[in-house]
Amino acid sequence: MVRVKKRYVLLECVLNDNRSSEGLPFEEGDIVVAIRDAVLTIHGDFGLGSVMGSLFCKKLSKKTRICLFCCRFGPHYMMTTAIPFVKKIKDTPCSLRQLYISGTIRGSLKFLKNFYEKEVTDYKSELKKFEEFAKHRKIEIE
């Protein structure tokens, strides 16, 4: 028997109404339904049928707005091409940004760790620039 190959897609939910401090107002199932609707719109019944049985949300972090999806190898092309066409999820205007595609969950998590480390170093460099600017302008930082 042949093994079933899977692809793990790492997505970021970007809310369009600039609610940066709040988490996501929807659940895992709502994102799956939105992606399936986009696949139906773009690829029709064939695309929906091929994605339907293998598309699952493995993990959703509402605080960081990162979700990990699992899909069978082959139909994952249809899923990834339909992701940019998701414009709202459960009446909330948002878009999905594809971060990474991997063959294993371990590879996705390794990428996510490097992604966050890069963001932290970027924030540190921006903070240093701001502190130098504030020191030059003699602005007090609380």
Rosetta blueprint (number, residue, H / E / L):
1 M L
2 V L
3 R L
4 V L
5 K L
6 K E
7 R E
8 Y E
9 V E
10 L E
11 L E
12 E E
13 C E
14 V E
15 L E
16 N L
17 D L
18 N L
19 R L
20 S L
21 S L
22 E L
23 G L
24 L L
25 P L
26 F L
27 E L
28 E H
29 G H
30 D H
31 I H
32 V H
33 V H
34 A H
35 I H
36 R H
37 D H
38 A H
39 V H
40 L H
41 T H
42 I H
43 H H
44 G H
45 D H
46 F H
47 G H
48 L H
49 G H
50 S H
51 V H
52 M H
53 G L
54 S L
55 L L
56 F E
57 C E
58 K E
59 K E
60 L E
61 S E
62 K L
63 K L
64 T L
65 R L
66 I E
67 C E
68 L E
69 F E
70 C E
71 C E
72 R E
73 F L
74 G L
75 P L
76 H H
77 Y H
78 M H
79 M H
80 T H
81 T H
82 A H
83 I H
84 P H
85 F H
86 V L
87 K L
88 K E
89 I E
90 K L
91 D L
92 T E
93 P E
94 C E
95 S E
96 L E
97 R E
98 Q E
99 L E
100 Y E
101 I E
102 S E
103 G L
104 T L
105 I H
106 R H
107 G H
108 S H
109 L H
110 K H
111 F H
112 L H
113 K H
114 N H
115 F H
116 Y H
117 E H
118 K H
119 E H
120 V H
121 T H
122 D H
123 Y H
124 K H
125 S H
126 E H
127 L H
128 K H
129 K H
130 F H
131 E H
132 E H
133 F H
134 A H
135 K H
136 H H
137 R H
138 K L
139 I L
140 E L
141 I L
142 E L
